Amino acid sequence: MPFETVLAYFFLLLFLYASTRLLAGPLRVIFDFLYHFFLGMGLLWTANAIGRHFGATLALNPYTALVAGFLHIPGILLLFLLKFWLLP
């Protein structure tokens, strides 16, 4: 194999490594954001399924899903507190 071909493969691998290292940070943030969003949607769906028996439900929208996703159970309790105590 000619030296130029080996050198081209080396620089291609170096470019691929550098580009994945540069994109890994932002992609990790995006995937983390999406993970918390879908986790919050699941938590809200579960809270609404249980709360429907007591007449207490929360809205399923991106804002409440992110609060529930990032704060988990305290976020659900905070949303119920906001809905029933502060916003009658």
C-alpha positions in Angstrom: 0.0 0.0 0.0 1.5 3.4 -0.9 2.5 5.8 1.8 0.1 8.5 0.5 -2.9 6.1 1.0 -1.8 5.3 4.6 -1.3 9.0 5.3 -4.8 9.8 3.9 -6.4 7.1 6.0 -4.5 8.4 9.1 -5.8 12.0 8.5 -9.3 10.7 7.8 -9.3 8.8 11.1 -7.9 11.9 12.9 -10.6 14.1 11.4 -13.3 11.6 12.4 -12.0 11.4 15.9 -11.7 15.2 16.3 -15.2 15.8 14.8 -16.8 13.3 17.1 -15.1 14.8 20.1 -16.3 18.3 19.1 -19.9 17.1 18.6 -20.1 14.8 21.7 -20.7 17.7 24.2 -23.7 19.3 22.4 -25.2 16.0 21.5 -25.0 14.8 25.1 -26.8 17.9 26.2 -29.5 17.4 23.6 -30.0 13.7 24.5 -30.1 14.6 28.2 -32.7 17.2 27.5 -34.8 14.8 25.5 -34.4 12.1 28.2 -35.7 14.4 30.9 -38.5 15.6 28.6 -39.8 12.0 28.0 -39.2 11.0 31.6 -41.4 14.0 32.7 -44.1 13.0 30.2 -44.2 9.6 31.7 -44.3 10.9 35.2 -47.1 13.3 34.4 -49.0 10.6 32.7 -48.7 8.4 35.8 -49.6 11.3 38.1 -52.7 12.0 35.9 -53.7 8.4 35.9 -53.6 8.3 39.7 -54.9 11.8 40.2 -57.9 11.2 37.9 -59.4 9.1 40.7 -59.2 12.1 43.0 -60.2 14.8 40.5 -56.7 16.2 40.3 -54.9 16.3 36.9 -52.1 18.3 35.4 -51.6 19.6 31.9 -49.4 17.6 29.6 -47.3 20.2 27.8 -43.5 20.7 27.3 -43.1 23.1 30.3 -44.7 20.8 32.8 -42.9 17.8 31.3 -39.5 19.5 31.8 -40.3 20.5 35.3 -41.4 17.0 36.2 -38.4 15.5 34.2 -35.7 17.5 35.9 -37.2 17.6 39.4 -38.9 14.2 39.4 -41.4 13.7 42.3 -40.8 17.1 43.9 -41.5 18.6 40.5 -44.8 16.8 40.3 -45.7 18.0 43.8 -44.6 21.5 42.9 -46.9 21.5 39.9 -49.8 20.2 42.0 -49.0 22.9 44.6 -49.0 25.6 41.9 -52.2 24.4 40.4 -54.3 24.0 43.5 -52.9 26.4 46.0 -51.4 29.3 44.2 -53.6 29.3 41.1 -57.1 28.5 42.3 
